[in-house]
């Protein structure tokens, strides 16, 4: 099952990157937790954002989760938003998780801006992180 989720993450990520020039990256972090006595895995979505002054790219986190299916659902919702379609509200548990994430990481509402005739997906606070 995890392999099919990984395939879906890559398909959605590639579709968003190809159609909207978003430069979204998918990373996996792992570490051993003494508390849980096991390896913990966290899945992270980042976006490469170009710093206009230095001309270099900086990776800014746009979403992270301990469940790969949450990454799939986040990318699905992002795909719907970028295409101007209504985001499905078909998974009540996912909707609750998403709302909790945004409350915890405010302000992280996705801000779709048009720059150089291309759509860029960034969090509202991503530009502030670039300046650090």
MIDOSE-1310 file (N, C-alpha, C; in nm, 2 decimals, decimal comma, always signed):
residues 132
xxxx	+0,08/-0,12/+0,00/+0,00/+0,00/+0,00/+0,09/+0,13/+0,00; +0,19/+0,12/+0,08/+0,28/+0,24/+0,09/+0,34/+0,27/-0,05; +0,37/+0,17/-0,13/+0,43/+0,19/-0,26/+0,33/+0,26/-0,35; +0,20/+0,22/-0,34/+0,11/+0,29/-0,43/+0,09/+0,43/-0,39
xxxx	+0,09/+0,46/-0,26/+0,09/+0,60/-0,21/+0,21/+0,68/-0,27; +0,32/+0,62/-0,26/+0,44/+0,69/-0,31/+0,43/+0,72/-0,46; +0,38/+0,62/-0,54/+0,36/+0,64/-0,68/+0,26/+0,76/-0,70; +0,15/+0,76/-0,62/+0,05/+0,87/-0,64/+0,11/+1,01/-0,60
xxxx	+0,20/+1,01/-0,49/+0,27/+1,14/-0,46/+0,35/+1,18/-0,57; +0,43/+1,09/-0,63/+0,51/+1,13/-0,74/+0,43/+1,18/-0,86; +0,32/+1,11/-0,89/+0,24/+1,15/-1,01/+0,18/+1,29/-0,99; +0,12/+1,32/-0,87/+0,06/+1,45/-0,84/+0,17/+1,56/-0,84
xxxx	+0,28/+1,53/-0,77/+0,39/+1,63/-0,76/+0,44/+1,66/-0,91; +0,46/+1,56/-0,99/+0,51/+1,58/-1,12/+0,40/+1,66/-1,21; +0,28/+1,63/-1,19/+0,17/+1,70/-1,26/+0,17/+1,85/-1,22; +0,18/+1,88/-1,09/+0,18/+2,01/-1,05/+0,30/+2,09/-1,10
xxxx	+0,41/+2,02/-1,09/+0,54/+2,09/-1,13/+0,54/+2,11/-1,28; +0,49/+2,02/-1,36/+0,49/+2,04/-1,51/+0,39/+2,14/-1,55; +0,27/+2,14/-1,49/+0,16/+2,23/-1,54/+0,17/+2,37/-1,48; +0,23/+2,38/-1,36/+0,23/+2,51/-1,29/+0,37/+2,56/-1,26
xxxx	+0,47/+2,49/-1,30/+0,61/+2,53/-1,27/+0,63/+2,56/-1,12; +0,58/+2,47/-1,03/+0,58/+2,50/-0,89/+0,71/+2,46/-0,82; +0,78/+2,37/-0,87/+0,91/+2,32/-0,81/+0,89/+2,27/-0,67; +0,79/+2,17/-0,66/+0,76/+2,11/-0,54/+0,85/+1,99/-0,52
xxxx	+0,91/+1,97/-0,40/+1,00/+1,86/-0,37/+0,94/+1,78/-0,26; +0,96/+1,65/-0,26/+0,91/+1,55/-0,16/+1,03/+1,49/-0,09; +1,03/+1,50/+0,04/+1,14/+1,45/+0,12/+1,09/+1,35/+0,23; +1,17/+1,26/+0,27/+1,14/+1,17/+0,38/+1,25/+1,19/+0,49
xxxx	+1,21/+1,21/+0,61/+1,30/+1,22/+0,72/+1,27/+1,10/+0,82; +1,38/+1,04/+0,87/+1,36/+0,93/+0,97/+1,45/+0,95/+1,08; +1,41/+0,91/+1,20/+1,50/+0,91/+1,32/+1,44/+0,81/+1,42; +1,52/+0,76/+1,51/+1,48/+0,67/+1,61/+1,43/+0,74/+1,73
xxxx	+1,31/+0,70/+1,77/+1,24/+0,76/+1,89/+1,26/+0,67/+2,01; +1,33/+0,72/+2,11/+1,34/+0,65/+2,24/+1,21/+0,64/+2,31; +1,12/+0,74/+2,29/+0,99/+0,74/+2,36/+0,90/+0,62/+2,30; +0,90/+0,61/+2,17/+0,82/+0,51/+2,11/+0,89/+0,38/+2,08
xxxx	+1,02/+0,38/+2,10/+1,11/+0,26/+2,07/+1,09/+0,21/+1,93; +1,10/+0,30/+1,84/+1,09/+0,26/+1,69/+1,14/+0,38/+1,61; +1,15/+0,35/+1,48/+1,19/+0,45/+1,38/+1,07/+0,53/+1,35; +1,08/+0,66/+1,35/+0,97/+0,75/+1,31/+1,00/+0,81/+1,18
xxxx	+0,90/+0,82/+1,09/+0,91/+0,87/+0,96/+0,82/+0,99/+0,94; +0,87/+1,10/+0,89/+0,79/+1,22/+0,86/+0,81/+1,25/+0,71; +0,70/+1,28/+0,64/+0,70/+1,31/+0,50/+0,69/+1,46/+0,49; +0,77/+1,52/+0,40/+0,77/+1,67/+0,39/+0,76/+1,71/+0,25
xxxx	+0,68/+1,81/+0,22/+0,67/+1,87/+0,09/+0,73/+2,01/+0,11; +0,82/+2,04/+0,01/+0,88/+2,17/+0,01/+0,87/+2,23/-0,13; +0,89/+2,36/-0,13/+0,89/+2,43/-0,26/+1,01/+2,51/-0,28; +1,08/+2,50/-0,39/+1,20/+2,58/-0,42/+1,15/+2,71/-0,47
xxxx	+1,19/+2,82/-0,39/+1,15/+2,95/-0,42/+1,28/+3,03/-0,45; +1,28/+3,10/-0,56/+1,40/+3,18/-0,60/+1,41/+3,31/-0,53; +1,52/+3,34/-0,47/+1,54/+3,46/-0,40/+1,59/+3,56/-0,51; +1,51/+3,66/-0,53/+1,54/+3,76/-0,64/+1,67/+3,83/-0,63
xxxx	+1,71/+3,86/-0,51/+1,84/+3,93/-0,49/+1,96/+3,84/-0,51; +1,96/+3,72/-0,46/+2,08/+3,64/-0,47/+2,07/+3,55/-0,60; +1,95/+3,53/-0,65/+1,93/+3,44/-0,76/+1,94/+3,29/-0,73; +1,95/+3,26/-0,60/+1,95/+3,12/-0,55/+1,82/+3,07/-0,51
xxxx	+1,80/+2,94/-0,51/+1,67/+2,88/-0,47/+1,68/+2,84/-0,32; +1,57/+2,86/-0,25/+1,57/+2,82/-0,11/+1,44/+2,73/-0,10; +1,46/+2,62/-0,03/+1,35/+2,52/-0,01/+1,27/+2,56/+0,11; +1,14/+2,59/+0,09/+1,05/+2,63/+0,20/+0,95/+2,52/+0,22
xxxx	+0,93/+2,48/+0,34/+0,83/+2,37/+0,37/+0,69/+2,42/+0,35; +0,61/+2,35/+0,28/+0,47/+2,39/+0,26/+0,37/+2,29/+0,33; +0,42/+2,17/+0,36/+0,33/+2,08/+0,44/+0,42/+1,96/+0,48; +0,39/+1,91/+0,60/+0,45/+1,79/+0,65/+0,35/+1,70/+0,73
xxxx	+0,37/+1,57/+0,73/+0,28/+1,48/+0,80/+0,35/+1,35/+0,83; +0,30/+1,28/+0,92/+0,35/+1,14/+0,96/+0,29/+1,03/+0,88; +0,19/+1,07/+0,79/+0,12/+0,97/+0,71/+0,13/+1,01/+0,57; +0,17/+0,92/+0,48/+0,19/+0,95/+0,34/+0,05/+0,97/+0,27
xxxx	-0,05/+0,91/+0,32/-0,18/+0,94/+0,26/-0,22/+1,09/+0,28; -0,18/+1,15/+0,39/-0,21/+1,29/+0,41/-0,13/+1,37/+0,31; -0,01/+1,33/+0,27/+0,06/+1,40/+0,16/-0,01/+1,39/+0,03; -0,07/+1,27/+0,00/-0,14/+1,25/-0,12/-0,27/+1,34/-0,12
xxxx	-0,34/+1,34/-0,01/-0,46/+1,42/+0,00/-0,43/+1,57/-0,01; -0,32/+1,62/+0,05/-0,27/+1,76/+0,04/-0,24/+1,79/-0,11; -0,17/+1,71/-0,18/-0,14/+1,73/-0,32/-0,26/+1,73/-0,41; -0,35/+1,64/-0,38/-0,48/+1,63/-0,45/-0,56/+1,76/-0,44
xxxx	-0,57/+1,81/-0,31/-0,64/+1,94/-0,29/-0,57/+2,05/-0,36; -0,44/+2,05/-0,36/-0,36/+2,16/-0,42/-0,38/+2,15/-0,57; -0,39/+2,03/-0,63/-0,42/+2,02/-0,78/-0,55/+2,07/-0,81; -0,65/+2,05/-0,73/-0,79/+2,10/-0,75/-0,79/+2,25/-0,74
xxxx	-0,72/+2,31/-0,64/-0,72/+2,45/-0,62/-0,65/+2,52/-0,74; -0,54/+2,47/-0,78/-0,46/+2,53/-0,89/-0,54/+2,53/-1,02; -0,62/+2,42/-1,04/-0,70/+2,41/-1,16/-0,83/+2,49/-1,15; -0,86/+2,55/-1,04/-0,98/+2,63/-1,02/-1,10/+2,54/-1,00
xxxx	-1,08/+2,42/-0,96/-1,20/+2,33/-0,93/-1,23/+2,33/-0,78; -1,35/+2,29/-0,75/-1,39/+2,28/-0,61/-1,32/+2,17/-0,54; -1,26/+2,20/-0,43/-1,19/+2,09/-0,36/-1,29/+2,00/-0,29; -1,27/+1,87/-0,31/-1,37/+1,77/-0,26/-1,36/+1,77/-0,10
xxxx	-1,47/+1,76/-0,04/-1,48/+1,75/+0,11/-1,53/+1,61/+0,14; -1,47/+1,51/+0,08/-1,52/+1,37/+0,09/-1,46/+1,30/+0,21; -1,36/+1,35/+0,27/-1,29/+1,28/+0,38/-1,29/+1,36/+0,50; -1,38/+1,33/+0,59/-1,40/+1,42/+0,71/-1,28/+1,41/+0,80
xxxx	-1,21/+1,30/+0,81/-1,09/+1,29/+0,90/-0,98/+1,38/+0,84; -0,96/+1,38/+0,70/-0,86/+1,46/+0,64/-0,89/+1,61/+0,66; -1,02/+1,64/+0,64/-1,05/+1,78/+0,66/-1,02/+1,83/+0,80; -1,04/+1,75/+0,90/-1,01/+1,78/+1,04/-0,85/+1,79/+1,06
xxxx	-0,78/+1,70/+1,00/-0,63/+1,71/+1,01/-0,58/+1,83/+0,94; -0,63/+1,86/+0,82/-0,59/+1,98/+0,75/-0,62/+2,11/+0,83; -0,73/+2,12/+0,89/-0,77/+2,24/+0,97/-0,68/+2,25/+1,09; -0,65/+2,14/+1,15/-0,56/+2,14/+1,27/-0,42/+2,18/+1,23
xxxx	-0,37/+2,14/+1,11/-0,24/+2,17/+1,07/-0,23/+2,32/+1,04; -0,33/+2,38/+0,98/-0,33/+2,52/+0,94/-0,34/+2,61/+1,07; -0,42/+2,56/+1,17/-0,42/+2,63/+1,29/-0,29/+2,63/+1,37; -0,22/+2,52/+1,36/-0,09/+2,50/+1,43/+0,02/+2,58/+1,36
xxxx	+0,01/+2,60/+1,23/+0,12/+2,66/+1,15/+0,07/+2,79/+1,09; -0,01/+2,87/+1,16/-0,06/+2,99/+1,10/+0,06/+3,09/+1,08; +0,06/+3,18/+0,98/-0,03/+3,18/+0,87/+0,02/+3,09/+0,76; -0,04/+2,98/+0,73/+0,00/+2,89/+0,62/-0,10/+2,87/+0,51
xxxx	-0,20/+2,95/+0,50/-0,29/+2,93/+0,39/-0,22/+2,94/+0,26; -0,25/+2,85/+0,17/-0,18/+2,85/+0,04/-0,22/+2,98/-0,03; -0,12/+3,04/-0,08/-0,14/+3,17/-0,16/-0,09/+3,14/-0,30; -0,18/+3,14/-0,39/-0,15/+3,12/-0,53/-0,13/+3,25/-0,60
xxxx	-0,01/+3,29/-0,63/+0,01/+3,41/-0,70/+0,06/+3,39/-0,84; +0,04/+3,49/-0,92/+0,08/+3,49/-1,06/+0,21/+3,58/-1,07; +0,32/+3,52/-1,11/+0,44/+3,59/-1,12/+0,51/+3,55/-1,25; +0,55/+3,64/-1,33/+0,61/+3,61/-1,46/+0,52/+3,52/-1,54
xxxx	+0,39/+3,54/-1,54/+0,29/+3,46/-1,61/+0,29/+3,31/-1,57; +0,34/+3,28/-1,46/+0,34/+3,14/-1,41/+0,28/+3,14/-1,27; +0,21/+3,03/-1,23/+0,15/+3,02/-1,10/+0,26/+2,96/-1,01; +0,27/+3,03/-0,89/+0,37/+2,98/-0,79/+0,29/+2,95/-0,66
xxxx	+0,31/+2,84/-0,60/+0,24/+2,80/-0,48/+0,33/+2,83/-0,36; +0,29/+2,91/-0,28/+0,37/+2,94/-0,16/+0,28/+2,97/-0,04; +0,33/+2,95/+0,08/+0,26/+2,99/+0,20/+0,28/+3,14/+0,21; +0,19/+3,20/+0,28/+0,19/+3,35/+0,30/+0,32/+3,39/+0,37
xxxx	+0,37/+3,30/+0,46/+0,49/+3,34/+0,53/+0,62/+3,29/+0,47; +0,61/+3,23/+0,35/+0,73/+3,18/+0,28/+0,83/+3,29/+0,24; +0,77/+3,41/+0,20/+0,86/+3,52/+0,16/+0,94/+3,57/+0,28; +0,88/+3,57/+0,40/+0,95/+3,61/+0,52/+1,06/+3,51/+0,55
xxxx	+1,04/+3,38/+0,53/+1,14/+3,28/+0,56/+1,26/+3,30/+0,46; +1,23/+3,35/+0,34/+1,34/+3,37/+0,24/+1,44/+3,48/+0,29; +1,39/+3,58/+0,36/+1,47/+3,69/+0,40/+1,56/+3,65/+0,52; +1,53/+3,54/+0,58/+1,62/+3,50/+0,70/+1,75/+3,46/+0,66
